[in-house]
Amino acid sequence: MSRTSHRFAAAALVVPLAVGLAACSAERPSPSAGSDSAGAELDWITTTPAASGPIDSFTWNLTSGEPASLDWIYAYSDSENTTLANMCESLMLQTPDFGLEPGLAEKVDRPDDTTMVLTIRSGVTFWDGSPLTAEDVVFSLSRNLDDAAGSYWGVPFYDRVASIEQTGELQVTITFTEPDALFERMLATAAGVVGSKAYVEQAGEAYGTASGGIMCTGPFQFDGWKPGTNITMSRYADYWNDDRAALADSATLTFVTDESTIASSLLSGDIDGTYRVPLSATEPLMNSDSGSFYLGASTDWVAVRPTEKDGPFQNAELRRALSLAYDRQALADTVYRGTAAPSLTPIQPGAWGYAKDVWEQGAAELPPVAQDVDAAKKLVDDGGLAGQSITVALPAETEADNKAAELLAAAGKAIGIEVKTQTLPLTSFNALYFDAAARAEYDAFIVNEYGAGVADPIVSLSEFTPLSAYNYGLLDEPSVTDNVAAAFGELDDTARAESLVAAQAGLVDSMGLINLVNPGMRLYLNDRISGATASLAFLYYPWAAGIGAK
């Protein structure tokens, strides 16, 4: 039996910002070459201003809805990870600026290219007072290898793992079938979460549910889950790290998805803050005098991705023509209000987790992003492409994607290519990510992706190679495939980045996708609170621990 795979498919709305951008920001690298959007002039921050002190409680909304599970092996979407990040800790820690630091593993050694030795931090306890042990670590990681458990992280992130063994009182050794340069970074996600073996085994199938609960080591501990209403958590008094101890005594996470209700609840103070504020709520919240918007660094990208359907969109020159004719600036400025950078590549600066000088140089060498309808028409005329027709799918519920599709149809019309768009209910649209039969009638679909939310471009780039199950367009461009394969096994950061920069250039040149914009992360806090993580790193970092009084 092969391991069960799963993939984040919820549409990620990331739009505008207004005030408070300059405060407590990390320097934002320049966007891809050729971008001159208004958003590029804003500071894309990683944290909001530090809290002035403790607070009794706050309420936070999960815009993407109620989590399906709080079991870490099934935490692959926004709601699950946003919740778990405050309660369940990983062996490594991705920081708000997308750096990588020790977490529950205080040290990582690599005695050779296929061996990783983890030294587990001493003095850490679960909320029930029991100590964190190497046995808990082996158990927790090994769940991702269990075909019967069906971890959403098992494929592809554990594909190269040969064994996970306790080799000392506080030591765990992982061996690989071949070098794996990504695995250490993935240990900072839910793929590296450690839970209590005894508790998980006692809870059985109820673990991670409202009735079974969870048992972890984080700064907040699980209090309760009222299905359809909220999840509550409280400060863990014996948390091991004073630097990340929770400032709030308790926090309530709500699941409101109705956009007008989110806006009114934020304005009234019923909800204190949220990530991914819906597009329709932008204007009233931007103009509110009772809170602040912040634009956070991200790894998000919005693109038109080819499917495997045999048809005109398999022609790279047709894709290139549509890309040249597309008005990315209009999408960035009008739909995203200047908080997304027009870009030809899915790799934005938030994903540059190492060798940033190499990535900056690679971005500078990419072609300009500017719209060029005349050049697009010439490609159509020279290639005899006029009159060709394609069908593009998109989610009906997402205004940003609908506007993106309208601009694609307009680009096609300007150069003699017919672009038909088909809106689908979100559940039907999400099936396109997993089911080839569902994609069969569409030439392409509009995607919102984020490379698993980690600062390693290989996650997104690998999706355009036969190495990935998500290579929907069946791209097999040697400059992409060979360089991605080399990067997977390259442990030297500079050499790894050089391979991936070459893969990125190959992807842009081969038009493996029509990347549209790379959005920032929109965050709203009312005037009661401050201290939240602003970047997309909130998916795995204890973003709520720093929230306190403004």
N, C-alpha and C positions, 0 to 999 in steps of 0.2 A: 504494500500500500504506500502510495506517495504521500508526502506531508500535505496537509491542507494549506492552501495559500489564500491570502486575502489582501485587499488593497484599499487604501483610503480613496473614496470616490465622492464624498460630499462636496458640493460646489463651495468654493472658498471665496466669500465676498470680502474683498479688502479694498476699501475706498477711503476717502478724503480726510482731510485734516484742516485745522484752523489755527488754534492758538496754543501757546505753551510749548512750541516745538524746540525752542533753543535751550530750555532748562534741562540740566542733568543729562546731557546727551553724550553719546560716544561719537567720535568722528565717523561720518558716513563716507565710504569710498565712492568715487564717481561712478555713475552708471555706465553701461556699455557705450562704446564709441558711437558717435552720431546722435546720441540722445540729447535733446535740448528742451525737455518738458519742464513745466513749471515745478513739478515735483522734485526735479533734480536740484533745485535751489533750496530745498528744505533740509533741515538736519533730521536724518532718520535715526532716532534715538534707541537706546537699549534698555534704559531704566527711567522711571519717572522720578521727580524729586523725592528725596528720602523723607520718610514720615517723621513727624516731630516727636512722636511718642506712642505708647500703647493705645489700644482702643478695645472697647468691650466686644464689639461684633461688627460684621459688615455682611452685606448680601451681594452676591455676584451672579450674573446670569450666563448660562451656557447657551449662546445664540444658536448653536447647531443642534440643540435639543438634549433629551435625556440620554445618559450613557446606556449602552446595551449591556455592559458588564463592567465590573471593577476588578476582574481577574486580569493581571498584567499580560498574560499571553494572548488575550483578546482585545487589548487596548491599542487600536490602530487608527482611530478617528479622533477628531478634535475633542469631543466631549469626554471620552474616556481618559485621554491623556491629560487634558486640562485639569481634571479632577484628581487623578492619581499622582500627578507631579508633586502635589503638596503632602501626600501621605506615604507613598511607596518610593523608596530611594533605589537608585541604580549603582552599579559598581563604579562607573565613571560619571562625571557631571559635565554637561554642556552648559556653560555660563551664559548670562544674558548677552554678552558680546560674541557669542558663538565660539568661545575658547573651550578647551578641554582640560579638565582638572580631575584629580582623584576624588572619588566618592566613597562608597563603602569599601572599595579597594584602595588602601592608602599608597600602594605602589604596584606598578606593572613592569615586569622584566620580560625581555625576550632573549633567552639564551641562544636561540637560533631562529631561523626564519619561519619555522613551523611549530614553535612552542611559545606559549605565553604563560607566565607564572604570576598569579595574583596574590598579593599579601593582603589579607583581610584586616580591616581596621578593628582594633580591640576596644573594649569599653562601650560598644554599641548595644542597645537593648531594643527589643520589640516593645510595643505598647503594654503588653501583659507582664513586662519585667524580665522575660527570658532573654538570655544573651544571644547575639548574632554569632553563628558558628560557620565554619567552612562547610559543614554538612548542609546547612540551609542554602549556601551559595551553590553547591553542586546540584542540589535538588531543584532550585529555582531555575538555573540555566538549563538543566537537562529537560525540563518540561517543554522547552522549545524544540527538542529533538524527538519527542514522543509523538509518533504518528497518530495514536489514538486520541491524544489531547487536541491535536489540530491547531497548534499555535499559529497565529497570524504572522509571527515574526520568523518562523522556522525557515520558510522559503522566501527570499533567497539568502537571508543573513546568516543562517547556520549551515549553509550548504557545504562549507569547507571544514567544518568541525568534525574531527575524528573521535575525540574523547574529552570528557570533563571529569577530572578526578581530584579528590582530596589528597594532597601530598605532604601535609603538615598540619599542625594544630590550627593554624590560621593561614593556611596556604592551599590554593587551588591551582592546578595545572591544566591548561587547555592545549590540546595538540590538534594540528590542522593537517589535512591531506595535502595542502599546498599553501604557500604564503597567502595571508589574507590581511591586507592593509586597512580594510574598512572595519573589521570586527571591533577594534578598540573603541572607535567612535560610536559604534552601535551599542556598546555597553553603557552609553550615557542615555539611551532611550529605554522604553519599556522592555526592549529585548535584553536589558541588563538588570532589570529589577530583581530584588531579593525579598522574598516573603518568608514567613515562618513555615517550615516544613510540617511541624506538628499541627499547626492550625489548619493548613490547607488539607492535610490528610484527614483531620477530624471533620472538617466541614464537607468534604467530598464535592459532589456536584453543586452544592449550594454556595461554594466559595465564590465571592465576587458578586453575589446577588443581594437583594435587599434583605433577605432573611438570613443569609450566611455571613455577610460582612467580609472584612479583610483583616489581615494582621501584618503590619509593616513597621518601619523604623523612623518615619518622617516627622517633620516638625508639627504637623497636625495629625490627630488620630481620628479614625472613623467613629462617628457617633450614631448615625442612623440614615436611613434612606426611605422616604415616603414615595413610592412609585407614583409618577405623574406629577409630583409636587416639588420635592427638593431633596438634597443630600446635605447633611450637617456634619461638621467636623470641629474639633476643639483642640486647643494648644496642648501638645505633649510636654508635660513639665520636665521630664527627664531626658529630653532630646540631647544628643551627644555634642552638637555643634552650636555653641553660643552665637556664632556669627550669623547663623541662619535660623535662629530660634524665632518662633512665631510671635509677632507683636500683638495680634488680636487673640482674645480669649476664645472666640468661636467665629465660625463663618458658615454661611448658608449659601448653597449653590442651587439656583433655580433653573428651570428648563423652558423658559418662554421663547417661542419661535415666531409668534405673530409680530410683524415688524412695527405696527402702530402701537401695540402694547409695550414692546421693548422701549420705544421712544418715550411714551407717556410715563412709564415706570421709572426711567432714568431721570426724566425731567422733574417728576414729583418726589424723587428720593426713595421710592419703594425699592429700587435697585440701585446699588451704589456704583457699580461699574460693570463693564463687559468688554470682551475682545470681539473683533469682527462685527462691528456695528453694521446693521443692514443699510444698504444704499438708500432706501427710502427714508431712513431716519437721519440722514446726514445733515440736511439743512437746519432742522430745528435744534439738533444737538450742537452743531457748530456755532449756532447763534445763542446758545444758552448762557446765561450769566450765573448758573449754579454749578458749573463743572468745566472740565477741560478736555479737549481732544489732544491725543498724542499720536504721532506717526512712528511706528516701530520698524526696525530693521527686520528683514524677512528673507525667506528663500523661495517665495511663491512665484509662479509663472502661469500665464494665461496664453493658450495657443490653440491653433487649429491642427489637430493630429490626423494624419491619414489612417485609414483602416486598410485591411488586406484586400478589399474589394478590387477586382480587376476592372479598371476603367480609366478615364482621363486623368484622375488625380494621382495615378501612379506615375505620371509623366513629371519628372522633376522640373522641367522648363515651364510647365503650366503652373506648378506651385510657385516657382520663382516669379512668374509674371504677376500672379495674384499678390504675392508678398510685396513686390515693388509698387503695385497700385494701391496697397492698403494704407489708409490714413491712420497710422498709429498715434500720431499726435492728437487727433480728434478724440480717440478713445481715451488717451491718458488725461487730456485736459477737460473734456466734457463729462465723460462717464465716471472717471476716477478723480476728477477735480484736481489734477496735478499731483496726485500722490502715487502714481505708477510711472515707471520709466519705459518709454518705447524701446523695444529691444528685439534683436534677431536671435538671441540666445536665451535658453531657459535658465542659464546660470547667472544669477545676479550677485552683487557683492556680499550679501549676507551668507552665501554659500562658500565663500573663500575662507575656509577654516585653517589654512596653512599656506605657506609660500605665497603670501599675498602679492609680493612684487611680481612673481611670475604670472599670476592671474591678471593683475593690472596691465601688464604688458600685452598679454593675450587679448584682453578686451580692447585695448587701443588699436590692435591690428585687425579687428573685425571690420567688415564693410560698413559704410554709413547706413543709418536707419531711415534716412529721409525718403519720403514718398517720391516716386519718379514714374508717372503714368506714361510718359513718352517712351521710356526704356521698356516698360511693360508691354506697351502696344507693339513695339518692334519685335519682342520675343514671340508674341502671339502671331504676328504676321510672318516672321521668318520660319516659325515652326508649323504653320498651317493649323493653328489651334483655335481659330475663330469659330464660334458656334458650338463649342464643346459645352457640356452641361454636367454639373456635379450636384450632389445632395449632401448637405451638412446637418447633422443632428445637434441639438442643444437642449438644455433643461428649460422647461416652460416657466418655472418659478423664479428664474434669476434674471433680473432686469439688465445687469451688466452684460451677461452673455447674449441676451437678445439684441442689445445695442451693438455688441461686437459682431454679431451675425449680420445685422443690417449694413454695417460698414464693409463687411466682406462681400455682400451682394452688390453694394454700390461699386466696389473695386472691380468686380467681375463685369458689371454692366459697362463700365468705362473702357474696358479693353476687349469686349466682345465675348466674354465667358459667362454663361448662365450659372448662377449660384442659387440653387433651391435650398431653402432652410426648412427643417422639420423640428418643431418643438415637441418634447416628450415630457410626461410627468416624471418627477425626480426619480421615483423608483424604477421606472422603465429606462430612464437615461443611465442610471447607475449600472444597470445590467450590461451596458456597452463596455464597461471596464473589464468584465469577467467572461462574457459569453460571445464567442465568435459568431454564433447564429444570430444574436441580437444586432450585431454590427453589419450583417450581410448586405442590407439594402442601402447602407450609407457609405459615401466615399470618405467622409471625415466626420469628426465631432469636435466640439469646442470643449477644452478641458481647463480646469483649474487645479494645478498640482503644486507640490512643495518639496519634492525630493526627500520625503520622510521627515522633513523638518530638521535635518542635520547639516552641518556645514562641511559637507563633502560632495563636490559636484558629481562624483561617480554614480551616485544614486540615480540622479536624473539622466545622465548621459548613457548609462547602461540600458535604459529603456529603449534605446534606438539601435540595439544590437541583438543578434541571435542569442546572446547570453541571458536575455530577460524574457520572461513569459509575457511581458507587457509591450513587446515590440510590435504594436498593432499594424504598422505599415510595412512590416517585413523588410525593413531596411537592413542591408548588409554591405555597408560601405567600409572597405578595409581601413581607411584612415580613422574611422570611428571605432570599429570593432577591435582592431589590433591594438590601438592605443588604450582603449578601456580595459582590455584583457591584460595588457602589460601593467596598467595602474593598479589593478586588483592585487597583484603580487609584489608591488614595489613599496618597500617600507621607508625609503628615503623620501622625505616630503618634497624636496625640490624636484627630484626626478619624477616623482609621482605627478606633481602639478604640471610638469612639462608634457608628459604623456596626455594628460587630460585636456590641457590647452590645445594640443594638436587634435584631439578627438572633438573638442568643441568647434574648432575651425572646420573640420571635416563635416560635422553635422550642419553647420551654417551653409557651407559650400554645396552640400548635396541636397539641401532643402528637405531634410528629414522631417521637418515640421514647419509650420508658419507660426513662429513665436510672435506674439502681439505686444504684450506689456509684462513687466515684472512689478507687481504691486508691493507697497509697504503694508505694515500691519496697523490697522486702525484700532484705537483704544480710547475709551471714555471713562473718566473718573469724576464723580461729583465732588463737591468741595468739602465733604467730610473726611475723605481719605486721600492718601498718597503712598508711594513706595512700591507700586506694582512693577513687575518686569514689563517692558514695553515691546520687546522683540518677540519673534516667533519662537524663541527659546523657551517661552512659557510652557510649551508642550511637554517639556521634560524637566524643567527647573522649578523649584518651589516658589512660584511667583507670588503666592498669597502670603508667604511668611513675612515679607517686608512691608505688607500693608498695615498702616496704622493711622493715627490722627494726622491730618494735614498741618 
